[in-house]
Amino acid sequence: SVLDLANQLKDEEDYLKAIDKLDAGLEIISDDPEMTVLRGQCEALYAINVVARADALLDEKDYEGASSLLNEALAVFPGNEVLIDKANKVEESRPKYLLDIMEPFEKVYYEKSPLIMGGNTYDHGFSLHNSFESYAYFQLNGQYDTLEFDFGHVDGSAMKNATLYIILDDVTVAEISGKANGAVEHYSVNVAGGSVVQFYFPGGWGPKYGIVNVTVQ
């Protein structure tokens, strides 16, 4: 019977095929309560399975993959509240480029991208010129937990090392050594609960360093 086949497919976790069989049966007997209940169970189990797979992708920080997976599922079940809720949460948790959502409210010797480091052009970020004291302040208002960025020496500026300080609400939370001949490197800083973050160079010797691909989440 349709019910037996659909139950077998459900046990095999082939929920979409089970639903196809049930939909075919419901076209013939539209008010069959057992098929209707089983179809709802299969949709619910399918949604739970998709959410678990999306969570696994999020653990790997694959936001695009998780979003694509959920959108494919929503194309099949556009009204499923579990899928809708998870898709919304994925978009909310996706890292956001800092300069897309705010500008520094105070800045000195600050220059927005594009800039070139190690022969590569970067479009999402800024540089600070370390000839004199330079800085950029951003108002986070306690809305973000993590700040991530790539950091390196700007091509064509003085070949000098420099130390970047990340200051959160007047407390230094990271000291990053910039090497003039070093590779661009990635950094992650905990800013949970912080109101104001400052990127700060104390000045001297004239190099420029770039802080690019800056995201908050």
LOGUTOR-556735 format. One record per atom (N, C-alpha, C, O): residue in three letters; atom name; residue number from 1; x, y, z. Coordinates in steps of 0.1 Angstrom, whole numbers. Layout:
% LOGUTOR-556735
REC residuo atomo num     u     v     w
REC     ala    CA NUM     X     Y     Z
...
***
This chain:
% LOGUTOR-556735
REC residuo atomo num     u     v     w
REC     ser     N   1     8   -12     0
REC     ser    CA   1     0     0     0
REC     ser     C   1     9    12     0
REC     ser     O   1    21    12     3
REC     val     N   2     2    24    -3
REC     val    CA   2    10    37    -3
REC     val     C   2    15    39    11
REC     val     O   2    27    44    13
REC     leu     N   3     7    36    21
REC     leu    CA   3    12    39    35
REC     leu     C   3    24    30    39
REC     leu     O   3    34    35    44
REC     asp     N   4    23    18    35
REC     asp    CA   4    35     9    38
REC     asp     C   4    47    13    31
REC     asp     O   4    58    13    37
REC     leu     N   5    46    17    18
REC     leu    CA   5    58    21    11
REC     leu     C   5    63    35    16
REC     leu     O   5    75    36    18
REC     ala     N   6    54    44    20
REC     ala    CA   6    59    57    25
REC     ala     C   6    65    55    39
REC     ala     O   6    75    61    42
REC     asn     N   7    60    46    47
REC     asn    CA   7    66    43    60
REC     asn     C   7    80    37    58
REC     asn     O   7    90    40    66
REC     gln     N   8    82    28    48
REC     gln    CA   8    95    22    46
REC     gln     C   8   105    33    41
REC     gln     O   8   116    33    46
REC     leu     N   9   100    42    33
REC     leu    CA   9   109    53    28
REC     leu     C   9   112    62    40
REC     leu     O   9   124    67    41
REC     lys     N  10   103    65    48
REC     lys    CA  10   106    73    60
REC     lys     C  10   116    66    69
REC     lys     O  10   125    73    74
REC     asp     N  11   115    53    71
REC     asp    CA  11   125    46    79
REC     asp     C  11   139    47    73
REC     asp     O  11   149    46    80
REC     glu     N  12   139    47    60
REC     glu    CA  12   152    48    53
REC     glu     C  12   157    63    52
REC     glu     O  12   167    65    46
REC     glu     N  13   149    72    58
REC     glu    CA  13   152    86    58
REC     glu     C  13   152    93    44
REC     glu     O  13   158   103    42
REC     asp     N  14   144    86    35
REC     asp    CA  14   142    92    22
REC     asp     C  14   129    99    22
REC     asp     O  14   119    95    16
REC     tyr     N  15   129   111    29
REC     tyr    CA  15   116   117    32
REC     tyr     C  15   110   124    20
REC     tyr     O  15    97   124    19
REC     leu     N  16   118   129    11
REC     leu    CA  16   112   135    -1
REC     leu     C  16   104   125   -10
REC     leu     O  16    94   128   -15
REC     lys     N  17   110   113   -11
REC     lys    CA  17   104   103   -19
REC     lys     C  17    91    98   -12
REC     lys     O  17    81    95   -19
REC     ala     N  18    92    97     1
REC     ala    CA  18    80    93     8
REC     ala     C  18    69   103     6
REC     ala     O  18    57    99     5
REC     ile     N  19    72   116     7
REC     ile    CA  19    62   126     5
REC     ile     C  19    56   126   -10
REC     ile     O  19    44   128   -11
REC     asp     N  20    65   123   -19
REC     asp    CA  20    60   121   -33
REC     asp     C  20    50   110   -34
REC     asp     O  20    39   112   -40
REC     lys     N  21    52    99   -28
REC     lys    CA  21    43    88   -28
REC     lys     C  21    30    92   -21
REC     lys     O  21    19    89   -26
REC     leu     N  22    31    99   -10
REC     leu    CA  22    19   103    -2
REC     leu     C  22    11   113   -10
REC     leu     O  22    -1   113   -10
REC     asp     N  23    18   123   -16
REC     asp    CA  23    11   133   -24
REC     asp     C  23     3   126   -36
REC     asp     O  23    -8   130   -39
REC     ala     N  24     9   116   -42
REC     ala    CA  24     2   109   -52
REC     ala     C  24   -11   102   -47
REC     ala     O  24   -21   101   -53
REC     gly     N  25    -9    96   -35
REC     gly    CA  25   -21    89   -28
REC     gly     C  25   -31    99   -25
REC     gly     O  25   -43    96   -26
REC     leu     N  26   -27   111   -20
REC     leu    CA  26   -37   121   -15
REC     leu     C  26   -44   127   -27
REC     leu     O  26   -55   133   -25
REC     glu     N  27   -39   126   -39
REC     glu    CA  27   -46   131   -51
REC     glu     C  27   -58   122   -54
REC     glu     O  27   -68   127   -60
REC     ile     N  28   -57   110   -50
REC     ile    CA  28   -68   100   -52
REC     ile     C  28   -78   101   -40
REC     ile     O  28   -90   101   -42
REC     ile     N  29   -72   101   -28
REC     ile    CA  29   -80   101   -16
REC     ile     C  29   -76   113    -8
REC     ile     O  29   -68   112     1
REC     ser     N  30   -81   125   -11
REC     ser    CA  30   -76   137    -5
REC     ser     C  30   -78   139    10
REC     ser     O  30   -71   147    16
REC     asp     N  31   -87   132    16
REC     asp    CA  31   -90   134    30
REC     asp     C  31   -85   122    38
REC     asp     O  31   -90   120    50
REC     asp     N  32   -76   114    33
REC     asp    CA  32   -71   102    41
REC     asp     C  32   -63   107    53
REC     asp     O  32   -53   113    51
REC     pro     N  33   -68   105    65
REC     pro    CA  33   -61   110    77
REC     pro     C  33   -47   104    79
REC     pro     O  33   -38   111    84
REC     glu     N  34   -46    91    77
REC     glu    CA  34   -33    85    80
REC     glu     C  34   -22    90    70
REC     glu     O  34   -11    93    74
REC     met     N  35   -26    92    57
REC     met    CA  35   -16    97    48
REC     met     C  35   -13   111    51
REC     met     O  35    -1   116    50
REC     thr     N  36   -23   119    55
REC     thr    CA  36   -20   133    59
REC     thr     C  36   -11   135    71
REC     thr     O  36    -2   143    70
REC     val     N  37   -13   126    81
REC     val    CA  37    -5   127    93
REC     val     C  37     9   123    89
REC     val     O  37    19   129    94
REC     leu     N  38    11   112    82
REC     leu    CA  38    24   107    78
REC     leu     C  38    32   117    70
REC     leu     O  38    44   119    71
REC     arg     N  39    24   124    61
REC     arg    CA  39    31   134    52
REC     arg     C  39    37   145    61
REC     arg     O  39    48   150    59
REC     gly     N  40    29   149    71
REC     gly    CA  40    34   160    80
REC     gly     C  40    46   155    88
REC     gly     O  40    55   163    90
REC     gln     N  41    46   142    92
REC     gln    CA  41    57   137    99
REC     gln     C  41    70   137    90
REC     gln     O  41    81   140    95
REC     cys     N  42    68   133    78
REC     cys    CA  42    79   132    69
REC     cys     C  42    85   146    66
REC     cys     O  42    97   148    65
REC     glu     N  43    76   156    64
REC     glu    CA  43    81   170    62
REC     glu     C  43    89   175    74
REC     glu     O  43    99   181    73
REC     ala     N  44    83   172    86
REC     ala    CA  44    90   176    98
REC     ala     C  44   104   170   100
REC     ala     O  44   113   176   103
REC     leu     N  45   104   157    97
REC     leu    CA  45   117   150    98
REC     leu     C  45   127   155    88
REC     leu     O  45   139   156    90
REC     tyr     N  46   122   158    76
REC     tyr    CA  46   131   163    65
REC     tyr     C  46   136   177    69
REC     tyr     O  46   148   179    68
REC     ala     N  47   128   185    75
REC     ala    CA  47   133   198    80
REC     ala     C  47   143   197    91
REC     ala     O  47   153   204    91
REC     ile     N  48   141   188   100
REC     ile    CA  48   151   185   111
REC     ile     C  48   164   181   105
REC     ile     O  48   175   185   109
REC     asn     N  49   163   172    95
REC     asn    CA  49   175   167    88
REC     asn     C  49   183   178    81
REC     asn     O  49   195   179    82
REC     val     N  50   176   187    74
REC     val    CA  50   182   198    67
REC     val     C  50   188   208    77
REC     val     O  50   200   212    75
REC     val     N  51   182   211    88
REC     val    CA  51   187   220    98
REC     val     C  51   200   214   104
REC     val     O  51   210   221   106
REC     ala     N  52   200   201   107
REC     ala    CA  52   212   195   112
REC     ala     C  52   224   196   102
REC     ala     O  52   235   198   106
REC     arg     N  53   221   194    89
REC     arg    CA  53   231   195    79
REC     arg     C  53   236   210    78
REC     arg     O  53   248   212    76
REC     ala     N  54   227   219    79
REC     ala    CA  54   230   233    79
REC     ala     C  54   239   237    91
REC     ala     O  54   249   244    90
REC     asp     N  55   236   231   103
REC     asp    CA  55   244   234   114
REC     asp     C  55   258   228   113
REC     asp     O  55   268   235   117
REC     ala     N  56   260   217   106
REC     ala    CA  56   273   211   104
REC     ala     C  56   281   221    94
REC     ala     O  56   293   223    96
REC     leu     N  57   275   226    85
REC     leu    CA  57   281   236    76
REC     leu     C  57   285   249    83
REC     leu     O  57   296   254    81
REC     leu     N  58   276   253    92
REC     leu    CA  58   279   265   100
REC     leu     C  58   291   263   110
REC     leu     O  58   299   272   112
REC     asp     N  59   292   251   115
REC     asp    CA  59   304   247   123
REC     asp     C  59   317   249   115
REC     asp     O  59   327   252   121
REC     glu     N  60   316   248   102
REC     glu    CA  60   328   250    94
REC     glu     C  60   328   264    88
REC     glu     O  60   337   267    80
REC     lys     N  61   319   273    93
REC     lys    CA  61   318   287    88
REC     lys     C  61   315   288    74
REC     lys     O  61   318   297    67
REC     asp     N  62   308   277    69
REC     asp    CA  62   303   277    55
REC     asp     C  62   289   283    54
REC     asp     O  62   279   276    53
REC     tyr     N  63   288   296    55
REC     tyr    CA  63   275   303    55
REC     tyr     C  63   268   302    42
REC     tyr     O  63   256   301    41
REC     glu     N  64   276   303    31
REC     glu    CA  64   270   302    18
REC     glu     C  64   264   288    16
REC     glu     O  64   253   287    11
REC     gly     N  65   271   278    20
REC     gly    CA  65   266   264    19
REC     gly     C  65   253   262    27
REC     gly     O  65   244   256    22
REC     ala     N  66   253   267    39
REC     ala    CA  66   242   265    48
REC     ala     C  66   230   272    42
REC     ala     O  66   218   267    42
REC     ser     N  67   232   285    37
REC     ser    CA  67   221   292    31
REC     ser     C  67   216   286    19
REC     ser     O  67   204   285    17
REC     ser     N  68   225   281    10
REC     ser    CA  68   220   274    -2
REC     ser     C  68   212   262     1
REC     ser     O  68   202   259    -5
REC     leu     N  69   217   254    11
REC     leu    CA  69   209   242    15
REC     leu     C  69   195   245    20
REC     leu     O  69   186   238    16
REC     leu     N  70   194   255    28
REC     leu    CA  70   181   259    33
REC     leu     C  70   172   265    22
REC     leu     O  70   160   262    22
REC     asn     N  71   178   272    13
REC     asn    CA  71   170   278     2
REC     asn     C  71   164   267    -7
REC     asn     O  71   153   268   -12
REC     glu     N  72   172   257    -9
REC     glu    CA  72   168   245   -17
REC     glu     C  72   156   238   -10
REC     glu     O  72   146   235   -17
REC     ala     N  73   157   237     3
REC     ala    CA  73   146   230    10
REC     ala     C  73   134   239    10
REC     ala     O  73   123   234     9
REC     leu     N  74   136   252    11
REC     leu    CA  74   124   261    12
REC     leu     C  74   117   262    -2
REC     leu     O  74   106   265    -3
REC     ala     N  75   125   259   -13
REC     ala    CA  75   118   259   -26
REC     ala     C  75   108   247   -27
REC     ala     O  75    99   248   -34
REC     val     N  76   111   237   -19
REC     val    CA  76   102   225   -19
REC     val     C  76    91   227    -8
REC     val     O  76    79   224   -11
REC     phe     N  77    94   233     3
REC     phe    CA  77    84   235    14
REC     phe     C  77    85   250    18
REC     phe     O  77    90   253    29
REC     pro     N  78    80   259    10
REC     pro    CA  78    81   273    13
REC     pro     C  78    75   278    26
REC     pro     O  78    78   289    31
REC     gly     N  79    65   271    31
REC     gly    CA  79    59   275    43
REC     gly     C  79    63   269    56
REC     gly     O  79    58   271    66
REC     asn     N  80    74   260    55
REC     asn    CA  80    79   253    67
REC     asn     C  80    85   263    77
REC     asn     O  80    96   269    74
REC     glu     N  81    80   264    88
REC     glu    CA  81    84   274    98
REC     glu     C  81    98   270   104
REC     glu     O  81   106   279   107
REC     val     N  82   101   258   105
REC     val    CA  82   114   254   110
REC     val     C  82   125   258   100
REC     val     O  82   135   264   104
REC     leu     N  83   123   256    87
REC     leu    CA  83   133   260    77
REC     leu     C  83   134   275    76
REC     leu     O  83   145   281    75
REC     ile     N  84   122   282    77
REC     ile    CA  84   122   297    76
REC     ile     C  84   130   303    88
REC     ile     O  84   138   312    86
REC     asp     N  85   127   297   100
REC     asp    CA  85   134   303   112
REC     asp     C  85   149   300   111
REC     asp     O  85   157   309   114
REC     lys     N  86   153   289   106
REC     lys    CA  86   168   286   105
REC     lys     C  86   174   294    94
REC     lys     O  86   185   299    96
REC     ala     N  87   168   296    83
REC     ala    CA  87   173   305    72
REC     ala     C  87   175   319    77
REC     ala     O  87   185   325    74
REC     asn     N  88   166   324    85
REC     asn    CA  88   167   338    91
REC     asn     C  88   179   338   100
REC     asn     O  88   186   348   101
REC     lys     N  89   180   328   108
REC     lys    CA  89   191   328   118
REC     lys     C  89   205   327   111
REC     lys     O  89   215   333   116
REC     val     N  90   206   320   100
REC     val    CA  90   218   319    93
REC     val     C  90   222   333    87
REC     val     O  90   233   337    88
REC     glu     N  91   212   340    82
REC     glu    CA  91   215   354    77
REC     glu     C  91   219   363    88
REC     glu     O  91   228   372    86
REC     glu     N  92   213   362   100
REC     glu    CA  92   216   371   111
REC     glu     C  92   230   368   116
REC     glu     O  92   237   377   121
REC     ser     N  93   234   355   116
REC     ser    CA  93   247   351   121
REC     ser     C  93   259   353   111
REC     ser     O  93   271   352   115
REC     arg     N  94   255   355    99
REC     arg    CA  94   266   356    88
REC     arg     C  94   275   368    92
REC     arg     O  94   270   379    95
REC     pro     N  95   288   366    91
REC     pro    CA  95   297   378    93
REC     pro     C  95   294   389    84
REC     pro     O  95   291   387    72
REC     lys     N  96   295   402    89
REC     lys    CA  96   292   414    81
REC     lys     C  96   305   422    80
REC     lys     O  96   312   424    90
REC     tyr     N  97   307   427    68
REC     tyr    CA  97   319   436    66
REC     tyr     C  97   317   448    75
REC     tyr     O  97   306   455    73
REC     leu     N  98   327   451    83
REC     leu    CA  98   325   462    92
REC     leu     C  98   322   475    85
REC     leu     O  98   313   483    89
REC     leu     N  99   329   478    74
REC     leu    CA  99   327   491    67
REC     leu     C  99   315   492    59
REC     leu     O  99   311   502    54
REC     asp     N 100   308   480    58
REC     asp    CA 100   294   481    51
REC     asp     C 100   284   485    61
REC     asp     O 100   273   490    57
REC     ile     N 101   286   484    74
REC     ile    CA 101   276   487    84
REC     ile     C 101   279   500    92
REC     ile     O 101   271   505    99
REC     met     N 102   292   504    91
REC     met    CA 102   295   516    99
REC     met     C 102   308   522    94
REC     met     O 102   316   515    88
REC     glu     N 103   310   535    97
REC     glu    CA 103   323   542    95
REC     glu     C 103   329   545   108
REC     glu     O 103   322   546   118
REC     pro     N 104   342   547   109
REC     pro    CA 104   348   551   122
REC     pro     C 104   343   565   126
REC     pro     O 104   342   574   118
REC     phe     N 105   340   566   139
REC     phe    CA 105   335   579   143
REC     phe     C 105   347   588   147
REC     phe     O 105   345   600   149
REC     glu     N 106   359   583   148
REC     glu    CA 106   371   591   150
REC     glu     C 106   382   584   142
REC     glu     O 106   383   571   143
REC     lys     N 107   390   591   135
REC     lys    CA 107   401   585   127
REC     lys     C 107   412   595   125
REC     lys     O 107   409   607   123
REC     val     N 108   425   591   125
REC     val    CA 108   436   599   121
REC     val     C 108   446   590   113
REC     val     O 108   449   579   116
REC     tyr     N 109   451   596   102
REC     tyr    CA 109   459   589    92
REC     tyr     C 109   453   576    88
REC     tyr     O 109   460   565    88
REC     tyr     N 110   441   577    85
REC     tyr    CA 110   432   565    81
REC     tyr     C 110   429   567    66
REC     tyr     O 110   425   577    61
REC     glu     N 111   430   556    59
REC     glu    CA 111   427   556    44
REC     glu     C 111   419   543    41
REC     glu     O 111   424   532    44
REC     lys     N 112   408   545    34
REC     lys    CA 112   400   533    30
REC     lys     C 112   406   526    18
REC     lys     O 112   414   532    10
REC     ser     N 113   403   513    17
REC     ser    CA 113   407   505     5
REC     ser     C 113   401   511    -7
REC     ser     O 113   391   519    -6
REC     pro     N 114   405   507   -19
REC     pro    CA 114   414   496   -21
REC     pro     C 114   429   499   -18
REC     pro     O 114   433   510   -18
REC     leu     N 115   436   488   -14
REC     leu    CA 115   450   490   -11
REC     leu     C 115   457   476   -15
REC     leu     O 115   450   466   -16
REC     ile     N 116   470   477   -16
REC     ile    CA 116   477   465   -21
REC     ile     C 116   487   460   -11
REC     ile     O 116   495   468    -5
REC     met     N 117   486   447    -8
REC     met    CA 117   496   441     2
REC     met     C 117   500   428    -4
REC     met     O 117   492   420    -9
REC     gly     N 118   513   426    -5
REC     gly    CA 118   519   414   -10
REC     gly     C 118   515   412   -25
REC     gly     O 118   514   401   -30
REC     gly     N 119   513   423   -32
REC     gly    CA 119   510   422   -46
REC     gly     C 119   495   420   -49
REC     gly     O 119   491   419   -61
REC     asn     N 120   487   418   -38
REC     asn    CA 120   473   416   -40
REC     asn     C 120   464   428   -36
REC     asn     O 120   468   435   -26
REC     thr     N 121   454   431   -43
REC     thr    CA 121   445   442   -40
REC     thr     C 121   434   438   -31
REC     thr     O 121   427   427   -33
REC     tyr     N 122   431   446   -21
REC     tyr    CA 122   421   443   -11
REC     tyr     C 122   410   455   -12
REC     tyr     O 122   414   466   -12
REC     asp     N 123   398   451   -12
REC     asp    CA 123   387   461   -13
REC     asp     C 123   379   464     0
REC     asp     O 123   372   474     0
REC     his     N 124   380   455     9
REC     his    CA 124   372   457    21
REC     his     C 124   380   459    34
REC     his     O 124   384   450    41
REC     gly     N 125   384   472    36
REC     gly    CA 125   392   475    47
REC     gly     C 125   398   489    47
REC     gly     O 125   393   498    40
REC     phe     N 126   409   491    54
REC     phe    CA 126   415   504    55
REC     phe     C 126   430   502    59
REC     phe     O 126   434   491    63
REC     ser     N 127   437   513    57
REC     ser    CA 127   451   513    62
REC     ser     C 127   453   524    72
REC     ser     O 127   445   534    72
REC     leu     N 128   463   523    81
REC     leu    CA 128   467   533    90
REC     leu     C 128   482   536    88
REC     leu     O 128   490   527    86
REC     his     N 129   485   549    87
REC     his    CA 129   499   553    84
REC     his     C 129   506   555    97
REC     his     O 129   502   564   106
REC     asn     N 130   517   548    99
REC     asn    CA 130   524   548   112
REC     asn     C 130   535   558   113
REC     asn     O 130   543   557   122
REC     ser     N 131   535   568   105
REC     ser    CA 131   545   579   107
REC     ser     C 131   543   586   120
REC     ser     O 131   552   590   127
REC     phe     N 132   530   588   123
REC     phe    CA 132   526   595   135
REC     phe     C 132   515   586   142
REC     phe     O 132   512   575   137
REC     glu     N 133   511   590   154
REC     glu    CA 133   500   582   160
REC     glu     C 133   488   582   151
REC     glu     O 133   484   592   146
REC     ser     N 134   483   570   148
REC     ser    CA 134   472   568   139
REC     ser     C 134   462   558   145
REC     ser     O 134   466   549   153
REC     tyr     N 135   449   560   142
REC     tyr    CA 135   439   552   148
REC     tyr     C 135   426   553   141
REC     tyr     O 135   424   562   133
REC     ala     N 136   417   543   144
REC     ala    CA 136   403   544   139
REC     ala     C 136   394   538   150
REC     ala     O 136   397   527   155
REC     tyr     N 137   384   545   154
REC     tyr    CA 137   375   541   164
REC     tyr     C 137   361   536   158
REC     tyr     O 137   356   543   149
REC     phe     N 138   356   525   162
REC     phe    CA 138   343   520   157
REC     phe     C 138   334   517   169
REC     phe     O 138   338   512   179
REC     gln     N 139   321   521   167
REC     gln    CA 139   311   520   178
REC     gln     C 139   304   506   176
REC     gln     O 139   295   505   167
REC     leu     N 140   307   497   184
REC     leu    CA 140   301   484   183
REC     leu     C 140   288   482   191
REC     leu     O 140   279   474   188
REC     asn     N 141   287   490   202
REC     asn    CA 141   275   490   210
REC     asn     C 141   271   476   216
REC     asn     O 141   259   473   218
REC     gly     N 142   281   468   218
REC     gly    CA 142   278   455   224
REC     gly     C 142   271   445   216
REC     gly     O 142   265   435   221
REC     gln     N 143   270   448   202
REC     gln    CA 143   262   440   194
REC     gln     C 143   269   428   187
REC     gln     O 143   263   419   181
REC     tyr     N 144   282   427   189
REC     tyr    CA 144   290   417   182
REC     tyr     C 144   299   410   192
REC     tyr     O 144   303   415   203
REC     asp     N 145   303   397   188
REC     asp    CA 145   311   389   197
REC     asp     C 145   325   388   191
REC     asp     O 145   335   386   199
REC     thr     N 146   326   388   178
REC     thr    CA 146   339   385   172
REC     thr     C 146   343   395   161
REC     thr     O 146   334   398   153
REC     leu     N 147   355   399   161
REC     leu    CA 147   361   408   151
REC     leu     C 147   372   400   144
REC     leu     O 147   381   394   150
REC     glu     N 148   371   399   131
REC     glu    CA 148   381   392   123
REC     glu     C 148   386   400   112
REC     glu     O 148   379   409   106
REC     phe     N 149   399   399   109
REC     phe    CA 149   405   407    98
REC     phe     C 149   418   401    93
REC     phe     O 149   424   392   100
REC     asp     N 150   423   405    82
REC     asp    CA 150   436   402    77
REC     asp     C 150   445   415    78
REC     asp     O 150   440   426    76
REC     phe     N 151   457   412    82
REC     phe    CA 151   466   423    85
REC     phe     C 151   480   421    78
REC     phe     O 151   485   411    79
REC     gly     N 152   485   432    72
REC     gly    CA 152   498   431    66
REC     gly     C 152   503   445    62
REC     gly     O 152   496   455    63
REC     his     N 153   515   445    57
REC     his    CA 153   522   457    53
REC     his     C 153   517   461    39
REC     his     O 153   515   453    30
REC     val     N 154   515   474    38
REC     val    CA 154   510   480    25
REC     val     C 154   522   482    16
REC     val     O 154   532   488    19
REC     asp     N 155   521   476     4
REC     asp    CA 155   531   478    -6
REC     asp     C 155   535   493    -9
REC     asp     O 155   525   501   -10
REC     gly     N 156   547   495   -11
REC     gly    CA 156   552   509   -14
REC     gly     C 156   554   518    -2
REC     gly     O 156   559   529    -4
REC     ser     N 157   551   514    10
REC     ser    CA 157   553   522    22
REC     ser     C 157   566   518    28
REC     ser     O 157   572   508    24
REC     ala     N 158   571   525    38
REC     ala    CA 158   584   523    44
REC     ala     C 158   585   508    49
REC     ala     O 158   576   503    55
REC     met     N 159   596   502    47
REC     met    CA 159   599   488    51
REC     met     C 159   603   487    65
REC     met     O 159   614   485    69
REC     lys     N 160   593   490    74
REC     lys    CA 160   595   490    88
REC     lys     C 160   585   481    95
REC     lys     O 160   573   481    90
REC     asn     N 161   589   475   106
REC     asn    CA 161   579   467   114
REC     asn     C 161   571   476   123
REC     asn     O 161   575   488   125
REC     ala     N 162   560   472   127
REC     ala    CA 162   551   480   136
REC     ala     C 162   542   471   144
REC     ala     O 162   539   460   139
REC     thr     N 163   537   476   155
REC     thr    CA 163   528   469   163
REC     thr     C 163   514   475   163
REC     thr     O 163   513   487   166
REC     leu     N 164   504   467   159
REC     leu    CA 164   490   472   160
REC     leu     C 164   484   468   173
REC     leu     O 164   485   457   177
REC     tyr     N 165   477   478   179
REC     tyr    CA 165   470   475   192
REC     tyr     C 165   455   475   189
REC     tyr     O 165   450   484   183
REC     ile     N 166   448   465   194
REC     ile    CA 166   434   465   194
REC     ile     C 166   429   468   208
REC     ile     O 166   432   460   217
REC     ile     N 167   422   479   209
REC     ile    CA 167   417   483   222
REC     ile     C 167   402   483   223
REC     ile     O 167   395   490   215
REC     leu     N 168   397   476   233
REC     leu    CA 168   383   475   235
REC     leu     C 168   379   482   248
REC     leu     O 168   382   477   259
REC     asp     N 169   371   493   246
REC     asp    CA 169   367   500   258
REC     asp     C 169   379   503   267
REC     asp     O 169   378   501   279
REC     asp     N 170   389   509   261
REC     asp    CA 170   401   514   268
REC     asp     C 170   410   502   274
REC     asp     O 170   419   505   282
REC     val     N 171   407   490   270
REC     val    CA 171   415   479   275
REC     val     C 171   422   472   262
REC     val     O 171   415   469   253
REC     thr     N 172   435   471   262
REC     thr    CA 172   442   464   251
REC     thr     C 172   439   449   251
REC     thr     O 172   442   442   261
REC     val     N 173   432   444   241
REC     val    CA 173   428   430   240
REC     val     C 173   437   423   230
REC     val     O 173   437   410   230
REC     ala     N 174   445   430   222
REC     ala    CA 174   454   423   213
REC     ala     C 174   465   432   209
REC     ala     O 174   463   444   206
REC     glu     N 175   478   426   208
REC     glu    CA 175   489   433   202
REC     glu     C 175   494   424   191
REC     glu     O 175   498   413   193
REC     ile     N 176   494   430   179
REC     ile    CA 176   498   423   167
REC     ile     C 176   510   428   161
REC     ile     O 176   511   440   157
REC     ser     N 177   521   420   159
REC     ser    CA 177   533   425   153
REC     ser     C 177   532   424   138
REC     ser     O 177   530   414   132
REC     gly     N 178   534   436   132
REC     gly    CA 178   534   437   117
REC     gly     C 178   548   436   112
REC     gly     O 178   557   443   116
REC     lys     N 179   551   427   103
REC     lys    CA 179   564   425    97
REC     lys     C 179   564   430    83
REC     lys     O 179   555   426    74
REC     ala     N 180   573   439    80
REC     ala    CA 180   573   446    67
REC     ala     C 180   575   436    55
REC     ala     O 180   569   438    44
REC     asn     N 181   582   425    58
REC     asn    CA 181   584   415    48
REC     asn     C 181   577   402    50
REC     asn     O 181   580   392    44
REC     gly     N 182   567   403    59
REC     gly    CA 182   559   392    62
REC     gly     C 182   546   390    54
REC     gly     O 182   543   399    46
REC     ala     N 183   540   378    55
REC     ala    CA 183   528   376    47
REC     ala     C 183   516   382    54
REC     ala     O 183   516   385    66
REC     val     N 184   505   385    46
REC     val    CA 184   493   389    52
REC     val     C 184   487   378    60
REC     val     O 184   486   367    56
REC     glu     N 185   483   381    73
REC     glu    CA 185   478   370    82
REC     glu     C 185   465   374    87
REC     glu     O 185   461   385    88
REC     his     N 186   457   363    91
REC     his    CA 186   444   364    96
REC     his     C 186   444   364   111
REC     his     O 186   451   357   117
REC     tyr     N 187   435   373   117
REC     tyr    CA 187   434   374   131
REC     tyr     C 187   419   374   135
REC     tyr     O 187   410   379   128
REC     ser     N 188   417   369   147
REC     ser    CA 188   403   369   153
REC     ser     C 188   404   374   167
REC     ser     O 188   413   370   175
REC     val     N 189   396   384   171
REC     val    CA 189   396   390   184
REC     val     C 189   382   390   190
REC     val     O 189   372   393   184
REC     asn     N 190   382   386   203
REC     asn    CA 190   369   385   210
REC     asn     C 190   366   400   214
REC     asn     O 190   373   406   221
REC     val     N 191   354   404   210
REC     val    CA 191   349   418   213
REC     val     C 191   336   417   220
REC     val     O 191   328   427   220
REC     ala     N 192   332   405   226
REC     ala    CA 192   319   403   231
REC     ala     C 192   316   414   242
REC     ala     O 192   324   416   251
REC     gly     N 193   305   420   241
REC     gly    CA 193   300   430   251
REC     gly     C 193   307   444   249
REC     gly     O 193   303   453   257
REC     gly     N 194   316   445   240
REC     gly    CA 194   323   458   239
REC     gly     C 194   315   469   232
REC     gly     O 194   308   466   223
REC     ser     N 195   317   481   236
REC     ser    CA 195   310   492   231
REC     ser     C 195   319   499   220
REC     ser     O 195   313   502   209
REC     val     N 196   331   501   222
REC     val    CA 196   340   508   212
REC     val     C 196   353   500   210
REC     val     O 196   359   496   220
REC     val     N 197   356   498   198
REC     val    CA 197   369   491   195
REC     val     C 197   378   501   187
REC     val     O 197   373   509   179
REC     gln     N 198   390   501   191
REC     gln    CA 198   400   510   185
REC     gln     C 198   412   502   179
REC     gln     O 198   417   493   185
REC     phe     N 199   415   506   166
REC     phe    CA 199   427   501   160
REC     phe     C 199   437   512   161
REC     phe     O 199   435   523   158
REC     tyr     N 200   449   509   167
REC     tyr    CA 200   458   519   171
REC     tyr     C 200   473   516   168
REC     tyr     O 200   478   505   171
REC     phe     N 201   480   526   162
REC     phe    CA 201   494   525   160
REC     phe     C 201   500   537   168
REC     phe     O 201   495   548   167
REC     pro     N 202   510   535   176
REC     pro    CA 202   516   546   184
REC     pro     C 202   524   556   176
REC     pro     O 202   527   567   180
REC     gly     N 203   528   552   164
REC     gly    CA 203   535   561   155
REC     gly     C 203   550   558   154
REC     gly     O 203   556   552   163
REC     gly     N 204   556   562   143
REC     gly    CA 204   570   561   141
REC     gly     C 204   574   553   129
REC     gly     O 204   568   543   125
REC     trp     N 205   584   558   122
REC     trp    CA 205   591   551   111
REC     trp     C 205   584   551    98
REC     trp     O 205   590   548    87
REC     gly     N 206   571   554    97
REC     gly    CA 206   565   557    84
REC     gly     C 206   558   546    76
REC     gly     O 206   554   549    65
REC     pro     N 207   557   534    81
REC     pro    CA 207   551   524    73
REC     pro     C 207   535   525    73
REC     pro     O 207   530   531    82
REC     lys     N 208   529   520    63
REC     lys    CA 208   515   518    63
REC     lys     C 208   511   503    65
REC     lys     O 208   518   495    59
REC     tyr     N 209   501   500    73
REC     tyr    CA 209   497   487    74
REC     tyr     C 209   482   486    71
REC     tyr     O 209   474   495    75
REC     gly     N 210   478   475    65
REC     gly    CA 210   464   474    61
REC     gly     C 210   456   464    71
REC     gly     O 210   462   454    75
REC     ile     N 211   444   468    74
REC     ile    CA 211   435   460    81
REC     ile     C 211   423   457    72
REC     ile     O 211   415   466    69
REC     val     N 212   422   445    66
REC     val    CA 212   413   443    55
REC     val     C 212   404   431    58
REC     val     O 212   407   423    67
REC     asn     N 213   394   429    49
REC     asn    CA 213   384   418    51
REC     asn     C 213   379   418    66
REC     asn     O 213   378   408    72
REC     val     N 214   376   430    71
REC     val    CA 214   372   432    85
REC     val     C 214   358   428    86
REC     val     O 214   349   434    80
REC     thr     N 215   355   418    94
REC     thr    CA 215   341   414    97
REC     thr     C 215   338   414   111
REC     thr     O 215   347   412   120
REC     val     N 216   325   415   114
REC     val    CA 216   320   414   128
REC     val     C 216   308   404   128
REC     val     O 216   301   403   118
REC     gln     N 217   307   396   139
REC     gln    CA 217   295   388   140
REC     gln     C 217   292   385   155
REC     gln     O 217   283   378   158
***
